[in-house]
Structure formats: structure tokens, C-alpha cells
Amino acid sequence: MMNIFKSLPAGIQLMREFRRYNKMAPEFEQLRSEKRYEEERELILKGTGTFLDSLQSKWHLKYDVKGEENIPDQGPVLIVSNHQGYADILMMYWAIRKFQIGFIAKSEFQGFKPLDRCINYTRSIYIDRGDARSAIQTLNTASQMMKDGFSLVIFPEGTRSKGHEMGEFKPGSFKFAQKAKVPILPVTLDGSYHVFEEKGSFNNKEPLHVRIHPLVHYEQMSRKEQNEAHLTVEQTIRDGLREFD
């Protein structure tokens, strides 16, 4: 993510918004310590909405969202999506405005303090896929968060494709929905790689496409059905990319 901050003035603007969001820390800390989770989710939704709208007023990204009728009125859900670029996060915030969402993020982003604090105060969580013990702990923590009503986004490819093509999904990613007993909302994203990754500099000229697919009631399925459904979810997301060929 560090290359984003070399993309001036976009990097400076992004840093500014991180710091502005993090000023809400005392409110987040109080609500969390008192287990006032519904109010915490409302505050996260308000804060990320302000974060996104402020960036949009400067960046003027072109969003195209389809399938909004498939978004449930409230969480918790596990949102499963392909992953092309860093701007996927902005696309998710733009499309999902009904309830709070956090992200299951790669541990390589740890150590960058402004981002670390945003990860914490959006109820996002790090995962280290190379460390089995750590991954199990992340699974347990994320599952409890979803049981407490917080929704999460996971990118089962495990890394950015940096292009239109989609990689294979890691089946272990679906264990989060299985353990928390929550439905899955499949989402196809396309175009985010144009924003930073394609040229290594900021680009807002290409449209960012979001296709939201019907909710999958993964939590109501047997283990055998879930083992088949995860392949169906992956194919649904992959098929969604064909709309944008």
C-alpha cells in the first residue's frame, strides 16, 4: 500500500482522511468497552461514509453499482469478493451503505500506524495466511465479531490480481461464514486496478463496476451443501466479470 502515498496529491489526501477518521478513537473505545455494539456499528457507518464522501469530493471516481436490491437491510454477513486493487475497499464502502463493514486484511499492512488504527476502528482484522496458529486465532476473533453483529469483507484470492482476470479462491476463506453461522453476500468488482496499480500513479478516468449478487444463506446449509456452495459462490463472482468484458 505504500506506493499509494507516492501518488501525490492522492496519497496526501488519503493520509488526511485516515487521520480525520482516527480522531473518533475515544468514541469507538468507549462504545467497545461498554459493549454497545449497535451504536458502535452506527458510528463506524457514519465515519466511513464521511471518509468516502470526503475523498470522492477530491478524487471524482466513477462508480457503477448494480444489484443493490440484493443488499440485506442489516448484517451481519460475510461479503465475499474478487480482489483487483486497493480501490476495492472504496468500491465496497460506496456500494454497501446500509450497515457497517470491516475487512479481513493481510498482515503485511501492520506497522503503518494511521492504517493500523483505521483497521482497528472499522472492526477490520488482520490475517497471516502463512501462520496456521495465527490464522486460527483470526478465524475465532472474526467469527465472534460477526456473532456480535459486525459484517466483514474477505477477498479469497488472498492477493490483488492487478487486472481484469480473477485468481482461484482459497476455500478456507469460507470457514468464517461457516463458524459464525452468517449468510454470504457475493460481490464482483471490476476496474479498481486502474486507480493505482495499472500505471503506478493515480487514475480516475476508468469506471469502477460493482455487481452485487443474491444473498447465499450459507448458515442454513449442511456441511456437504456448504462444500458445494463455496464453488458456486466463486463461479457466480467469476461469471459477474463477464458483464464487463
C-alpha positions in Angstrom: 0.0 0.0 0.0 3.0 2.3 0.5 3.1 3.1 -3.3 -0.3 4.9 -2.9 1.4 7.5 -0.8 3.9 8.2 -3.5 1.0 9.1 -5.8 0.6 12.8 -4.8 -1.6 14.6 -4.1 -3.9 11.5 -3.8 -1.6 10.0 -1.1 -1.6 13.1 1.0 -5.4 13.3 0.7 -5.7 9.7 1.8 -3.4 10.2 4.8 -5.5 13.2 5.8 -8.7 11.2 5.8 -7.1 8.4 7.8 -6.1 10.9 10.5 -9.6 12.5 10.4 -11.3 9.2 10.9 -8.9 8.2 13.7 -9.9 11.3 15.7 -13.1 9.4 16.5 -11.0 6.9 18.6 -12.3 7.9 22.0 -15.9 7.4 20.9 -15.0 4.0 19.4 -13.1 2.9 22.5 -15.9 3.9 24.9 -18.6 2.1 22.9 -16.5 -1.0 22.5 -15.6 -1.2 26.2 -19.2 -0.9 27.2 -20.3 -3.5 24.5 -22.7 -1.0 22.9 -22.2 -2.7 19.6 -25.2 -1.4 17.8 -24.1 2.2 18.5 -20.5 1.3 17.5 -21.7 -0.1 14.2 -23.7 3.1 13.5 -20.7 5.2 14.3 -18.5 3.2 12.0 -21.0 3.5 9.2 -21.2 7.3 9.8 -17.4 7.6 9.9 -16.6 5.5 6.8 -19.4 7.4 4.9 -17.8 10.7 5.8 -14.3 9.3 4.9 -15.5 8.1 1.5 -17.6 11.2 0.6 -14.6 13.5 1.5 -12.3 11.5 -0.7 -14.9 11.4 -3.5 -15.2 15.2 -3.5 -11.4 15.3 -4.4 -10.9 12.1 -6.4 -14.2 12.1 -8.5 -14.1 8.3 -9.1 -16.8 6.9 -11.4 -18.8 4.3 -9.6 -21.3 1.9 -11.4 -23.2 -0.2 -8.9 -25.8 -2.9 -10.0 -27.8 -5.3 -7.8 -28.3 -3.0 -4.9 -31.6 -4.7 -4.3 -29.7 -7.8 -3.1 -28.1 -6.0 -0.2 -29.9 -7.1 3.1 -31.2 -4.3 5.3 -28.8 -5.3 8.0 -25.9 -7.5 8.9 -24.1 -9.5 9.9 -23.0 -11.0 6.6 -19.7 -12.2 5.2 -19.1 -10.3 1.9 -17.0 -12.5 -0.5 -15.4 -10.8 -3.5 -12.7 -10.9 -6.0 -9.7 -8.5 -5.5 -8.2 -6.4 -8.2 -6.7 -3.4 -6.4 -6.6 -1.2 -3.3 -9.6 0.8 -4.5 -11.7 -2.3 -4.0 -12.1 -1.0 -0.4 -13.6 2.3 -1.6 -15.9 0.4 -4.0 -17.2 -1.7 -1.1 -17.8 1.4 1.0 -19.6 3.1 -1.9 -21.9 0.1 -2.6 -22.7 -1.1 0.9 -24.3 1.9 2.7 -26.9 0.1 4.8 -24.7 -1.3 7.5 -21.1 -1.3 8.8 -18.4 -3.3 7.0 -14.9 -4.2 8.0 -12.2 -6.1 6.1 -10.1 -9.2 6.7 -6.8 -7.6 5.7 -3.3 -9.1 5.0 -0.9 -8.8 8.0 1.7 -7.2 5.7 0.0 -3.8 6.3 0.7 -4.0 10.1 3.1 -1.4 11.4 1.8 1.6 9.4 0.2 3.4 12.3 -2.6 5.5 10.6 -3.8 2.5 8.7 -3.4 0.2 11.8 -5.8 2.5 13.7 -8.3 2.6 10.9 -8.2 -1.2 10.7 -9.0 -1.3 14.4 -11.7 1.3 14.4 -13.6 -0.1 11.4 -13.7 -3.5 13.1 -11.4 -4.9 10.4 -8.9 -7.6 11.3 -5.5 -8.8 10.1 -4.8 -12.4 8.9 -1.5 -14.1 8.4 -2.2 -16.9 6.0 1.3 -18.2 6.4 1.0 -18.8 10.1 -1.5 -21.6 10.9 -1.9 -20.7 14.6 -2.4 -17.0 13.8 -4.9 -17.8 11.1 -7.0 -19.9 13.5 -6.9 -17.1 16.0 -8.1 -14.7 13.3 -10.9 -17.1 12.4 -12.0 -17.2 16.1 -11.8 -13.5 16.5 -13.6 -12.7 13.3 -16.3 -15.2 14.0 -17.0 -13.7 17.4 -17.2 -10.2 15.8 -19.8 -11.4 13.3 -21.7 -13.1 16.1 -21.7 -9.7 17.8 -23.3 -8.2 14.7 -20.3 -6.9 12.7 -20.1 -7.6 9.0 -16.8 -8.4 7.3 -15.4 -8.5 3.7 -13.0 -11.2 2.6 -11.0 -11.5 -0.6 -10.5 -15.3 -1.0 -7.8 -14.9 -3.8 -5.5 -13.7 -1.0 -3.9 -11.0 -3.1 -4.7 -8.4 -5.7 -4.9 -9.7 -9.3 -3.9 -6.2 -10.5 -6.0 -6.8 -13.7 -9.3 -8.0 -15.0 -8.6 -11.7 -14.6 -9.6 -13.5 -11.3 -7.4 -16.0 -9.5 -8.6 -19.1 -7.6 -10.3 -18.7 -4.3 -8.9 -20.3 -1.2 -11.6 -22.5 0.2 -10.6 -21.8 3.8 -11.9 -18.2 3.4 -15.5 -19.6 3.6 -14.8 -21.0 7.1 -15.5 -17.5 8.5 -19.2 -17.8 7.4 -19.3 -21.4 8.5 -18.1 -20.8 12.0 -20.1 -17.6 12.6 -23.2 -19.0 11.0 -23.9 -16.0 8.8 -25.0 -15.6 5.2 -22.7 -14.8 2.4 -23.1 -11.8 0.0 -21.2 -12.4 -3.2 -19.8 -9.3 -4.9 -18.0 -8.9 -8.2 -15.7 -5.9 -8.6 -14.0 -4.7 -11.8 -11.8 -1.7 -12.7 -10.1 -0.9 -9.4 -6.7 -1.9 -10.7 -6.9 1.2 -13.0 -6.8 3.6 -10.0 -3.3 2.8 -8.6 -1.9 -0.5 -9.9 -2.1 -0.2 -13.7 0.2 2.8 -14.1 1.7 3.2 -10.6 0.0 6.6 -10.4 -3.5 7.8 -9.6 -6.1 7.4 -12.4 -9.8 8.3 -12.0 -10.8 8.1 -15.7 -12.0 4.5 -15.8 -15.4 3.4 -14.3 -15.4 1.2 -11.2 -18.0 -1.6 -11.6 -19.7 -3.3 -8.7 -22.2 -6.2 -9.2 -23.9 -7.4 -6.0 -25.3 -10.9 -6.3 -28.2 -12.5 -4.4 -27.6 -13.4 -0.8 -26.5 -17.0 -0.1 -27.9 -18.5 3.1 -24.7 -20.4 3.9 -25.6 -20.6 7.5 -28.7 -22.7 6.8 -26.8 -25.4 4.8 -25.3 -28.7 5.9 -21.5 -29.1 5.7 -21.9 -31.1 2.5 -24.0 -28.3 0.9 -21.5 -25.7 2.1 -18.7 -27.6 0.5 -20.5 -27.4 -2.8 -21.8 -23.8 -2.3 -18.4 -22.3 -1.9 -17.6 -23.4 -5.5 -20.9 -21.9 -6.7 -20.2 -18.6 -5.0 -16.8 -18.4 -6.6 -18.3 -19.2 -10.0 -21.0 -16.6 -9.5 -18.4 -13.9 -8.8 -16.3 -15.1 -11.8 -19.3 -15.0 -14.1 -20.0 -11.5 -13.0 -16.8 -10.3 -14.6 -18.1 -11.3 -18.0 -20.5 -8.4 -17.8 -17.5 -6.1 -18.0 -15.5 -7.8 -20.8 
